[in-house]
Amino acid sequence: MIGPDEFQSALGGSGATAIAMSVFFGMRRFLRKEKVDAASDDGKIDTIAQLRQSLADERDARKEADARADKFAAERNDAIQQIGELKGKITALEQQVKSLKEVVEKLSTAVHGKEEPTP
């Protein structure tokens, strides 16, 4: 087997240094790539966390909007019901006014013996 001294003497001093430097820079490049990949993974993890938080916030906002819409619909339905009740009351009052006008006309005719001109 060839030992380090024999290897260095076979390649020469500069050859062994060149191989050592190549190995060193190769390892450095590999480790740097690993750090970049790790940083990229960390960035992706952070992005996913931010997206999940945004999704949760959006879901909360949607729940609030749905609750407001439901409240508005209930208020609208109540208002429609009240309008219907008021229309019914107006109709009843119109009937009473018409009935009272007829009574007034009959009384006026009975008192005066003739109908009074309507203004």
Secondary structure, 3 states (H helix, E strand, C coil): CCCHHHHHHHHCHHHHHHHHHHHHHHHHHHHHHHHHHHHHHHHHHHHHHHHHHHHHHHHHHHHHHHHHHHHHHHHHHHHHHHHHHHHHHHHHHHHHHHHHHHHHHHHHHHHHCCCCCCC
